[in-house]
Amino acid sequence: MISNFIKKIVLYICFIILILMFLSTVYFIYKDETSNAFGKIACYIFICCMFGLLYYISGIIYAKKPKLFIVFVMIVSVISCTAWNLYSKTVPVSDYEVLMKGAEKIASGTFSEAFDKTSYFYIYNFQIGYAAYLAVIFKILGSRLIWYKLFEVVYIAAGAFFVFAIAGKLAGERIAAMASILYSTFIFNILGSSIINNQHLSAFLMLVGLYLLTVGKKISVFFAGVVFACMNVVRPVGIIIIIGVIADFIYKSISERKWREYLIKAVIFIVSFYSVIWMSDIAFVKAGIAPSAISKSHVPYFKMVIGMGADGGSIFGNYSTSAEHTNVYYDLKAFNFSYENYNDACIQFLKQRVKDYKSTAKYLFEKMRFFMGEKDHQYTFALGKERQESKFVKNITGLAHTQYLIIILFSLITLMNRINNKSSDINITHILFIGFILVHIFIEAQTRYRYDAYILMFIFASEGMEYLFSNIKRNTG
């Protein structure tokens, strides 16, 4: 009884989120003045035909050569990402440039920025983990961008395998085949593939961790905790994973009535996760790369300050002038880099925003509509301003926007089917999807932060495609 109630709540929340994503996306597609009505209709038709063709091709290839299918999908991913890299010729900009410079200094043993309270790496000490990863590549292969980009492409392509493996265990192999195809052909992520970016590595580690969880054995749960901890070191989203995994274990313990089994798994997961976090913190401090634990931010409230509507992301209305001299830098400067005073001021600002709930609610509505529906702007970091405005880029991003909309539509079909089907169940993908979207209500929300949610939506959408196309085939055959 309780498990059915939890299942319905989770499915309805997922459904409502997807409805809001759909309405937000439709709003921004029609608000886009760069494309005319005819172009939009042609775009819809093209994308619908592409989805149908992908479904058909993936089914044929998987049916005939199931062992070679995933190789085909990974090759598609490699070719598409390589083609974009050759076109974009991306060089690191903004935070990515700062991270590359930091990595070079770590590799050469001259990294001291983390100990300077006015520096980027002291303010955003959680970035040290990814910079250290880049430093390892620098130390082994040198500073040529091609090596870093090669790793990004490898992570993206290898992700296709794990999408297939995860979806296969959760929803069946035909759905898995389509999910991996959607993953490897998703334009927004392809446009971000040329950026040396912690999202690619983080997403790959998330997929590895999710696969280990779906295996279900105690040893695999242990290693899932290890992998997710490594993910948190390069990109601190571990709290969402922890909550999601524990919530999934609680649900399974209720529905399957195996309290002891899932309690043991929860303990194993938490111990392995936090043990790696603790050891990583010690390692960074001992190596002289960080003055204190990188898992604990020196500015824990800044993303909430941005997310709750501070002017320019600053409690004083300051604006960033460069990647190193950000709004947070100028706010800290106003306090003579007293982090305690700055954090206290952040808390007071957040309390004020809660009191002014009408203005805050209006801001949060607009922010979440933008986050859920506007174009993913990964490509703006891949291209210079002039090339961003080119006709080709506008057309390709418009196509990507429509592709995103249709993935939402197929995901909605899946959720409607699961809600109406009493025998259907929920799994970790539904819980994490809710977490990855709703967490941005209160923190900074850029459209590129949808990255993790996309991966889960590919599985949802593939299930919807299988349901729709199989019904069409049955009714017309």
Salt bridges, closest charged atoms under 4 A:
ASP32 OD2 - LYS375 NZ 3.16
GLU97 OE2 - LYS101 NZ 3.56
GLU113 OE2 - LYS105 NZ 2.46
GLU152 OE1 - HIS200 NE2 3.94
ASP248 OD2 - LYS252 NZ 3.22
GLU261 OE2 - LYS265 NZ 3.12
GLU366 OE1 - ARG369 NH2 2.72
GLU389 OE1 - LYS394 NZ 3.50
GLU444 OE1 - LYS303 NZ 2.84
ASP452 OD2 - ARG235 NH1 2.72
GLU463 OE2 - ARG418 NE 3.04
GLU466 OE1 - ARG174 NE 3.37
